[in-house]
Amino acid sequence: MTVLIAGCGDVGTETGLRFAALGHRVIGWRRSAAKLPEAIEPVAADLTGELPPVPADTSIVVVAPAAGERSEETYRQVYLEGLANVLDALERDGVHPERIIVVSSTAVYPNVDGVWMDENSPLDPPTATAAVLCETEELLAARAPQGTVLRLSGIYGPGRTRLIDQVRNGTADPAAAPRYTNRIHRDDAAAAIVHLATAVDQPGRLYLGVDEEPVSQLQVLSFLAGRLGVPWQEVPSEGQPAGKRLRGDLLRATGFAFAYPSYREGYAAVLDGHGVRHP
């Protein structure tokens, strides 16, 4: 069985390595294919242009592009046109994979303070880039209704140290952090993709990739300060934090188990130096 990873950034590469560890042949499409690890067969490809031949025995396709910048034009080229080009390549080569999984983002939800949201919550993309992601999901539903969308929340993990650095160097502002945050460790994001592709008989159309504990950013910063052993001044906040809270019950109902069910386990692993960020 051949697995095609269309878009091998950090999440896509980690996903490919996990498929390879299960014994699958994995082909990775990315512009700088030479950066891929040995377990993934590198193929130079730009998702915004004409794509290489798709192996006839491809049974799983994962579309996980990474935009170089957050602009509407870039998102439209990389996500929407990128997915269209992948689907065109499958049709061109007469390949009919059993599973197509497209990585999207929970940024498609509106920022409604304190409200719990899940797969059934209405969408109201708050930005132009989020609107493009909605169009991308609609394209998959129209052209490959058997496909699955995995909306990932904020990704953190190896090499993603912005919050850690802010706490360590004293630039984190506790007064500016009373808002809910939703996240998923890079390894859990990749594991969820592999799980939906290989361990679920009939995956649904949509899942949220979010850990088990939406939490105030203030709590995360306080936890990091404690782990780093640096001074931290708590700032009392009135009322509940701003921002939405995301619920990932549907993914867990498929039997998926998080390696890092909350920010505590995940950031502890990052601070202990577990894993590497893929270039």
Residue, then its C-alpha position, 0 to 999 in steps of 0.5 A: m500500500t502506498v501513502l501519498i503525503a501532499g505537503c510535507g512540512d512539520v506535520g506532514t513529515e511526522t505523519g509520513l514517518r509514522f506511516a512508514a513505521l507501520g510498514h507502508r511505502v510513503i511518498g512525500w511531495r514538497r518543493s524542497a524534497a531533499k529535506l525529507p528523511e530517508a523513510i519517505e520517498p522524496v518527490a519534488a512537487d509544488l502543489t500550486g502547479e502541475l503535479p507529478p504522477v500518482p502511483a497506481d496503488t496509492s490508497i491513502v492521500v494526506v493533503a497537509p500544505a503549509a502556507g509560507e505567510r498568512s495572506e489571503e492570496t497565499y492561502r488560496q494558492v496553497y490550500l484551495e488551489g493546492l487541493a484542487n490540483v491534487l484532486d485533478a492529479l488523482e483524476r488524471d491518473g485514474v487513482h481512487p484512494e480509499r482515504i483522503i484526509v485534508v488538514s484544515s484549521t479551527a480558525v474557521y470558527p468565530n471567536v465567541d467568548g467562552v462558548w464551547m464548539d465542536e464539529n456541529s457548530p456553525l462556521d463564521p470565519p473571522t478572517a480572509t484566510a479562514a474563509v479560504l479554508c472554508e472554501t477548501e473544505e467545501l471543495l473536498a466535500a463537492r469533489a471527494p465526498q468520501g474525504t475527511v477534514l481534520r481541523l487542527s487547533g494551535i499546533y505546538g511541539p518540538g522547535r515551537t518555543r515562542l511562548i517558552d522564550q517569552v516566559r524565559n526572557g520576561t517578555a510574556d505579559p500576564a495582563a494580556a493573556p486572559r483568553y482561552t486557547n486550544r492546542i494540539h501537540r504536533d505528534d498527536a496531530a500526526a498520530a490522529i491523521v494516521h489513526l483516521a486513515t488506518a484504524v477507523d473503518q468508516p471515518g466521518r467527514l469532519y473531526l476536530g484535532v484539539d487536546e482535552e483541555p482548552v485553557s486560559q493562556l494565563q495558566v499556560l504561561s504560569f505553568l511554563a514559568g514554574r517549570l523554567g523556575v523564573p519569576w511570574q506575577e499572577v494578575p487577577s482577571e475579572g469574569q471568564p477568559a475571552g475566546k472560544r473553547l473547542r471540544g474534540d470528543l468525536l475524535r476520541a470516540t473513534g478510539f484515538a488516545f492522546a499522547y499529550p492530553s493537555y498542555r502540561e504533558g506536551y510542554a513538559a516534553v518540549l522542555d525535556g527536549h523530546g522530538v525534533r521539528h522537521p524542516 
